[in-house]
Each structure stands twice: as structure tokens, then as C-alpha cells.
């Protein structure tokens, strides 16, 4: 809404994989723990995994220690309006039918971006043989009980769960934590966030997640996995205005340099060093899980310059990540 990114008003949308699952059934109980990569499964790809830890250290949380409490009791948790998805706050994504709808509503823009990502990756030569779309994008409010990765709240940011192949997103994240970091959630910034999570789905399809052995540190596999997801997001961003949908229509018809710049800015704003600084902490690379601002920008741009060659995004073989 209101952004320069424009969708082809005549294009048809497929809303079958995007759904509003409402507010979480329960907010207490077990947490998902550290949302890093755990072997071949579990929760991966929280775009800003360390934020809630730092917020907790800053006293923004409800006190006490432990990640569980940070997740369940942070001041940044949005109020869930109603329970179990039965409240009036849920959005019917089935009403998103055309690009015109996507131009008018942020919710339908999410559907359009998902469609464009699916169109792009299903035809990507190095992926198409393995391709299947993600199970769903589950939009939740406040908290969610995932099918494969336990409970989560808004605080953890958008994430991908490989055990149920679903992207989880509370759009309130953009107005709370992302804003805290100085981010401006323009429509294409939101698209970048989804493209990053979709990148984790592609990694899941390609078996890349099994490569992850080390979870923290500047050269860790976790950082390499995250930077690769940024690179994949860049690949899609470069192609977004040319990918045809199943009807032969290009879904995203207008994307400005400013859109791209905002997405690059967002990649920086979720850099581990930036977040550590912004939250008043010491920059400690040993705690990095996602990579520095410079690295995230570098790999997003590497993806944009990859000319659809996924090998350009081989962060696992890269000697230098920045
Ligand atoms: Zn990620």
C-alpha cells in the first residue's frame, strides 16, 4: 500500500498457500528455544534471531533470565486479538484475487510476492527438479503453535520451520521490533523478508540445511546459511519484474531503485553487528548467527548480480564472507 512497488493489476493471484491462522491458542508453556538451525530440522531462518535476547538484556523484557521468558514475556509481544483464530482480526486471504488487490492491500501484496517467489524458483534451472512450493505462509497474531517447531511469538521475527515447510509471520513484527531497529517496512522491504524466508525453503529442498554444524560465530555455518538466504532473496529481486506467472503475466511490473535500496537497507538493519550496536551492546562476532550488515548487504547484492546462477550464492565455499 502506498509504495512504489506495483503489481500487474490484471494478474491473477493464487491465495491457496497463504492463510491467517489467528492468534495463538496459548502463550504460555514451552518455547521454541534458540531459533537457530538444529541439524537437518527444526526452526531456521529467523531473520533477526538475536534481537529478543538483546532486548531482554536491555530490560525491555519481563525480567528474569532465559530465552523462554524472553520469547513469552517480552514487552514487544503484541496483544493477540482473540484466540484460536476465531476473532474478527483474521484476514481472509481468499479475497486476494488480482494484482489490483495487491496494489490496494498489504495482505494481498504478501500473496502476490509469494506467487512471484513460487513462479521464480519453480522455473530456476538448478532448483526446478527438486521444486515444490512451501506448505504455507501462516500469518499469526501474537503467538502461534506451529505444526513442527513448537510455539513461537512475534518477538522471534518471521521464520521458516523445515519440519512443516511453513513460513511463519506476524506482520506486527514490522511495526514493533523492526521499527525499533530503525527500519522502514516499505512494501519491498516486506517482500525481501519473505524472499529471505523463501530462501530457507529452497535450502530445505536442496538439502543445504544438513550442512549446518556450527551455530554461532562469524564464520559459522549458521551465518553462511543466513547469508545464502539473503543471496537467494537478491536473485529473486533481480528477476522479480521479469518472472512470468502461469498465465504468462509478469506479476511485479514496477520496482524502483529506491525499492531495491530500501531492501538493501533492511538487510543491513538486521545485521548482527548493527543490532548489537543499536541495542547498546558490544559488537561480539562470536555471538553472530546471521552475519554483519556489510555481509548481508554483500550477499544480497551478489544474488542480484548472479544472473540466476545459484552457484554464485555458495556461501559455504566462500573463504571470505564480507
Ligand atoms: Zn534467515
Boltz pocket constraint, residues with backbone or C-beta under 6 A from the ligand:
constraints:
  - pocket:
      binder: B
      contacts: [[A, 44], [A, 45], [A, 46], [A, 47], [A, 196], [A, 197], [A, 200], [A, 226], [A, 229]]
      max_distance: 6.0
